[in-house]
Amino acid sequence: MEEVLRVRDLVKEFEGKRVLSGISFILRRGEFLGIIGPNGAGKTTLLNCLLGLVTPSQGEIRFFGLDLTTHRTEILARLNFASNYVGLPLSLTVMENLLVYGLLYGVRNIKPRAERLLRLLGLWEMRQEKTRHLSSGQMMRLCLAKALINDPEILLLDEPTAGLDPEMAERVRRLIKEYQKERGLAIIFTSHNLYEMEDLSDRVILLHEGRILAEGPPEVLCRRFGAEDLEEVFFRALAEAEDA
Amino acid sequence: MPRPRRILGVVARQMFLYRRSVSRLLDLFYWPTMDLLLWGFLTLYLERGALHLPRFVSFFLGALILWHILYRSQLAVSVSFLEDIWSRNLLNVLVAPITLTEYLLGLVVISLIKVGLAFGIMTTLSVLFYGFNLLKLGAVLFPLVVNLLALGWAIGFVTIGFIFRFGQEAEILAWALIFVFLPLSAVFYPVEVLPAWLKPFSLLTPSAHVFEGMREVITRGTLPWKHLLFAGLLNLVYLGLGLTFLKRQYQYARRMGLIPKIGE
């Protein structure tokens, strides 16, 4: 599979404190890469570096063979992002939000594209509603619709199911997985829910104190740590790191 | 090269917002109307009443309307940026493939629309209530207005720079920073009344030249070339400094990881 992202020796320091240290990995087209780790492990900083919101102290990030520092807007046009912690203007309607982001992403024929996404994500009936009237599950689906407006090749998702009830979280997971299969999308996904990580991810990176502690497909990690599931891998890997 | 579609996205976001928000629309018209009515009647009293000040209405209302152009242009730029923070939407905008220049151009277009509306209502009311038509200044009004807009944008860019650096705590500057320029701009009085030590500072303010120029047109009917030239040159410096400051603060915020924390 074609490589769409290469991160090499990424380091980020804030006022002398190292929060990411020697991070290297690749992402291939159509791959689902999960990033897990305890709070403060550096997951969000890593995601922010990939989005160009935080400048790395050292190292290189290349999307589609292009350097992020010199081709930022070109790269961002082929990516998108959704997070449970980032909102959309609440006074705009569902459709208006998609029209605005369609323009910001330079999408041609925005309206048919927005309509298709609203139908796909079950928001068609809400299209004229103000965004403030959406439930948290509907809001997350709107954020996903915004994240798919430019038909991205890579999607970065920061805890998209956090705060959703189990039924809605499952619905969001299925939507993401189905869309990924259909479009051959590469996804980087952070979550504290290790069961959903195991279910969705082709490969997982476990971060701890800014370093990659373990990396590989969930079943390979389970074998390596003699664990039954990813949650056990998580605790064993952290225990090993603490002992070392 | 800025792409118009992306700029339109920034403008559309604000237009949709204002189309649906009665309170924001009221705010757009309320203060210009109230200022004009309050100060307009006061100037009428001073001109026709005890003081018999000639041309006082022209000086004062002309200055008031032009001051609103400056005030509203900087406010539109900084508040439109703040709207993205208040709605927790800033990160989504900043990870869209839009350059900082395109984003700022979008804010500038919004400020032109908002200032145009405020200017329209103030000019109409001043004709209706006081028989004063600022448009009678003629073509010279155009460079005066452009210079005020440019200074407003420069102050707006500095405000955004401070917000990148210090987060939402700096949002008060959107309403406060402009008032540093009020006494120095000699809006309602000539520069000559300022203390000698303050005059050089005043003359380094583009807006002081605009208001001096406006008074020159009203009193002598001549084109204030010297003032327009100074205002234009100073504005180039102010815009250059404002943009450089904003860009540096943006880069600093990206380096220090401050952007995701804005609005928290």
Boltz contact constraints between the chains, C-beta under 6 A:
constraints:
  - contact:
      token1: [A, 14]
      token2: [B, 257]
      max_distance: 6.0
  - contact:
      token1: [A, 48]
      token2: [B, 260]
      max_distance: 6.0
  - contact:
      token1: [A, 51]
      token2: [B, 95]
      max_distance: 6.0
  - contact:
      token1: [A, 53]
      token2: [B, 259]
      max_distance: 6.0
  - contact:
      token1: [A, 53]
      token2: [B, 260]
      max_distance: 6.0
  - contact:
      token1: [A, 54]
      token2: [B, 257]
      max_distance: 6.0
  - contact:
      token1: [A, 55]
      token2: [B, 254]
      max_distance: 6.0
  - contact:
      token1: [A, 55]
      token2: [B, 255]
      max_distance: 6.0
  - contact:
      token1: [A, 73]
      token2: [B, 97]
      max_distance: 6.0
  - contact:
      token1: [A, 73]
      token2: [B, 99]
      max_distance: 6.0
  - contact:
      token1: [A, 76]
      token2: [B, 97]
      max_distance: 6.0
  - contact:
      token1: [A, 77]
      token2: [B, 97]
      max_distance: 6.0
  - contact:
      token1: [A, 81]
      token2: [B, 95]
      max_distance: 6.0
  - contact:
      token1: [A, 86]
      token2: [B, 88]
      max_distance: 6.0
  - contact:
      token1: [A, 86]
      token2: [B, 91]
      max_distance: 6.0
  - contact:
      token1: [A, 86]
      token2: [B, 92]
      max_distance: 6.0
  - contact:
      token1: [A, 87]
      token2: [B, 87]
      max_distance: 6.0
  - contact:
      token1: [A, 87]
      token2: [B, 88]
      max_distance: 6.0
  - contact:
      token1: [A, 87]
      token2: [B, 89]
      max_distance: 6.0
  - contact:
      token1: [A, 88]
      token2: [B, 89]
      max_distance: 6.0
  - contact:
      token1: [A, 89]
      token2: [B, 87]
      max_distance: 6.0
  - contact:
      token1: [A, 89]
      token2: [B, 89]
      max_distance: 6.0
  - contact:
      token1: [A, 90]
      token2: [B, 87]
      max_distance: 6.0
  - contact:
      token1: [A, 91]
      token2: [B, 17]
      max_distance: 6.0
  - contact:
      token1: [A, 91]
      token2: [B, 20]
      max_distance: 6.0
  - contact:
      token1: [A, 91]
      token2: [B, 21]
      max_distance: 6.0
  - contact:
      token1: [A, 92]
      token2: [B, 16]
      max_distance: 6.0
  - contact:
      token1: [A, 96]
      token2: [B, 16]
      max_distance: 6.0
  - contact:
      token1: [A, 100]
      token2: [B, 9]
      max_distance: 6.0
  - contact:
      token1: [A, 100]
      token2: [B, 12]
      max_distance: 6.0
  - contact:
      token1: [A, 100]
      token2: [B, 13]
      max_distance: 6.0
  - contact:
      token1: [A, 103]
      token2: [B, 5]
      max_distance: 6.0
  - contact:
      token1: [A, 103]
      token2: [B, 8]
      max_distance: 6.0
  - contact:
      token1: [A, 103]
      token2: [B, 9]
      max_distance: 6.0
  - contact:
      token1: [A, 103]
      token2: [B, 12]
      max_distance: 6.0
  - contact:
      token1: [A, 104]
      token2: [B, 6]
      max_distance: 6.0
  - contact:
      token1: [A, 104]
      token2: [B, 9]
      max_distance: 6.0
  - contact:
      token1: [A, 104]
      token2: [B, 96]
      max_distance: 6.0
  - contact:
      token1: [A, 104]
      token2: [B, 98]
      max_distance: 6.0
  - contact:
      token1: [A, 105]
      token2: [B, 96]
      max_distance: 6.0
  - contact:
      token1: [A, 106]
      token2: [B, 5]
      max_distance: 6.0
